[in-house]
């Protein structure tokens, strides 16, 4: 399996299962829709952690399982990944995220039809702030992603990629899946309450686009906020890479 296909499939698994759990506890008439607020948050953060776990299991051996443009950029900023491969990885991640969102929509379409609150439907696909404050929202996403990428540096391992020539790159191998899944779970439990912890531009923008397309005139994609979960994670990941390479 090529790295491109690997990143696509890994991100697809991540987003399909991640969106799926939010839909399961949020949409009308699912068997989990009556959960308490605390129970929902525990279920959502836990399932996102497991979704990351299995996304890494699928792709770790073939691409280093970045599954996140912020991780890819952070590794490149730390000179642990070739900048020349960054565009292809990010494209694969966005396409995988969009495919996962489409599958989640198909899976839950009957429950989406029964849900009257468009904000709930939108919240299944993309993140939004608990308190809208542009500066604080940006800082929250930046810090959350910084913690993700910075701690991944202590988990990531070298893998050998053959693309005409042998290149040693850094990524997340299949054996690293569990600690990375726990890390995402922890970030959600500890830092996710302010903005929904996108911490991944592909995770937010790809499904937001799909939501806008499938809901048409009913959609409320909140494009005025959408730039924050795109750029703040990239900034946070870059800072993590620069600090790691200069001080560790």
C-alpha positions in Angstrom: 0.0 0.0 0.0 1.4 3.4 -1.0 1.8 6.2 1.7 -0.9 8.2 -0.1 -3.5 5.4 0.1 -2.4 4.6 3.6 -3.0 8.2 4.8 -6.3 8.2 3.0 -7.5 5.0 4.6 -6.2 5.8 8.0 -7.9 9.2 8.0 -11.1 7.7 6.6 -11.3 5.3 9.5 -10.6 8.1 12.0 -13.3 10.4 10.7 -16.0 7.8 10.0 -15.8 6.4 13.5 -15.2 9.8 15.1 -18.1 11.5 13.4 -20.1 8.3 14.0 -19.8 8.6 17.8 -20.9 12.3 17.8 -23.9 11.4 15.6 -24.8 8.5 17.8 -25.1 10.6 21.0 -26.5 13.8 19.3 -29.0 12.9 16.6 -32.6 12.1 17.3 -33.8 8.5 18.0 -30.5 6.7 18.2 -30.1 4.3 21.1 -27.5 6.6 22.7 -29.2 9.9 22.2 -30.6 10.0 25.8 -27.2 10.1 27.4 -26.4 12.7 30.0 -24.0 15.6 29.0 -21.2 14.1 31.0 -21.8 10.6 29.6 -21.8 12.0 26.1 -18.5 13.7 26.6 -16.9 10.6 28.0 -18.2 8.5 25.2 -17.2 11.0 22.5 -13.6 11.5 23.8 -13.1 7.8 24.4 -14.4 6.9 20.9 -12.2 9.5 19.2 -9.2 8.0 21.0 -10.1 4.6 19.8 -10.7 5.9 16.3 -7.2 7.3 16.3 -5.9 4.0 17.6 -7.4 2.0 14.6 -6.5 4.7 12.1 -2.9 4.3 13.2 -3.2 0.5 13.1 -4.4 0.7 9.5 -1.8 3.1 8.2 1.2 3.0 10.6 3.2 0.4 8.7 2.9 2.2 5.3 2.9 5.9 5.9 3.8 6.5 9.6 0.1 7.3 10.2 0.2 11.1 10.4 -3.6 11.4 9.7 -3.4 15.1 10.5 -1.8 18.0 8.5 -0.6 19.5 11.8 1.4 16.3 12.6 2.8 16.2 9.1 3.9 19.9 9.2 5.2 19.5 12.7 7.4 16.5 11.8 8.6 18.4 8.7 9.4 21.5 10.9 11.5 19.2 13.1 13.4 17.8 10.1 11.9 14.4 10.7 9.8 14.3 7.5 10.6 15.5 4.0 8.8 18.8 3.0 8.5 17.5 -0.5 6.0 14.9 0.7 3.9 17.2 2.8 1.4 18.2 0.0 0.7 14.6 -0.9 0.1 13.6 2.7 -2.2 16.6 3.4 -4.2 15.9 0.2 -4.7 12.3 1.2 -5.7 13.3 4.7 -8.3 15.8 3.4 -9.7 13.3 0.9 -9.9 10.6 3.6 -11.6 12.9 6.0 -14.2 13.8 3.4 -14.8 10.2 2.5 -15.3 9.4 6.2 -17.8 12.2 6.5 -19.7 10.9 3.5 -19.9 7.4 5.0 -21.0 8.8 8.4 -23.8 10.8 6.6 -25.0 7.7 4.8 -24.9 5.6 7.9 -27.0 8.1 10.0 -29.1 9.7 7.3 -32.4 8.5 8.8 -31.6 10.1 12.1 -30.4 13.3 10.5 -33.8 13.6 8.8 -35.5 13.3 12.2 -33.2 15.9 13.9 -34.7 19.4 13.8 -31.8 21.3 15.2 -29.5 22.1 12.4 -26.7 23.1 14.8 -26.8 19.5 16.2 -26.3 18.1 12.7 -23.5 20.5 11.9 -21.9 19.6 15.3 -21.6 16.0 14.2 -19.3 17.0 11.3 -17.3 20.0 12.5 -16.3 21.8 15.6 -17.3 25.1 17.2 -16.6 27.1 20.3 -18.4 26.9 23.6 -17.8 30.6 24.0 -17.1 32.5 20.8 -13.9 34.5 21.3 -11.7 34.6 18.3 -8.4 35.1 20.2 -9.1 32.5 22.9 -10.5 30.0 20.4 -7.4 30.3 18.3 -5.1 29.9 21.3 -7.1 26.9 22.5 -6.7 25.1 19.2 -3.1 26.1 19.0 -2.2 24.8 22.5 -4.2 21.6 22.1 -2.4 20.8 18.9 0.9 21.8 20.3 0.4 19.2 23.1 -0.6 16.6 20.6 2.4 17.1 18.2 5.0 17.8 20.9 4.1 14.6 22.8 4.0 12.6 19.6 7.7 13.4 19.1 8.3 11.2 22.2 6.3 8.4 20.6 7.2 8.6 16.9 9.7 6.2 15.5 11.6 6.0 12.2 10.3 3.9 9.4 11.8 3.1 6.0 10.0 4.4 3.0 11.0 3.2 -0.5 10.2 5.7 -3.2 12.9 5.2 -5.8 15.5 5.6 -3.0 15.4 4.5 0.6 14.5 7.3 3.0 14.2 7.1 6.8 11.2 9.2 7.9 9.5 9.6 11.2 5.9 8.7 11.9 3.6 6.7 14.1 4.0 3.0 13.7 1.3 0.4 14.3 2.9 -0.5 17.7 2.6 3.2 18.7 -1.2 3.2 18.1 -2.2 2.7 21.7 -0.2 5.6 23.3 -1.3 8.0 20.5 -5.0 7.0 21.0 -4.6 7.5 24.7 -3.0 10.9 24.0 -5.9 12.1 21.9 -8.4 10.8 24.5 -6.5 12.7 27.2 -6.5 15.9 25.2 -10.2 15.6 24.6 -10.9 15.0 28.3 -8.6 17.8 29.5 -8.6 20.5 26.8 -11.6 19.8 24.5 -14.3 21.8 26.3 -13.5 25.2 24.8 -13.6 24.5 21.0 -14.3 20.7 20.6 -10.6 20.0 20.1 -10.4 19.8 16.3 -6.6 19.8 16.6 -6.6 18.6 13.0 -7.4 20.8 9.9 -8.4 17.8 7.8 -10.7 16.5 10.6 -12.6 19.8 10.6 -12.5 21.3 7.1 -13.1 18.1 5.1 -16.3 17.1 7.0 -17.5 20.8 7.1 -17.4 20.9 3.3 -19.3 17.6 3.0 -21.9 18.8 5.5 -22.3 22.0 3.5 -22.8 20.0 0.3 -25.2 17.4 1.6 -27.4 19.8 3.6 -27.6 22.4 0.9 -29.7 25.5 1.8 -30.3 24.0 5.3 -26.6 24.0 6.1 -25.1 26.4 8.8 -21.4 25.7 8.3 -20.2 28.7 10.2 -17.5 29.6 7.7 -16.6 32.7 9.7 -15.2 30.4 12.4 -13.8 27.6 10.1 -10.4 29.2 9.6 -9.5 28.7 13.3 -9.5 24.9 13.3 -7.5 25.1 10.0 -4.7 27.5 10.8 -4.4 27.3 14.6 -3.5 23.5 14.5 -0.9 24.2 11.8 0.6 26.9 14.0 0.6 24.7 17.1 2.1 21.8 15.2 4.9 24.0 13.7 5.8 25.5 17.1 6.0 22.0 18.6 8.3 20.9 15.8 10.6 23.9 16.0 10.9 23.7 19.8 11.5 20.0 19.8 14.2 20.1 17.2 16.0 23.0 18.9 15.8 21.8 22.5 15.6 18.0 22.5 
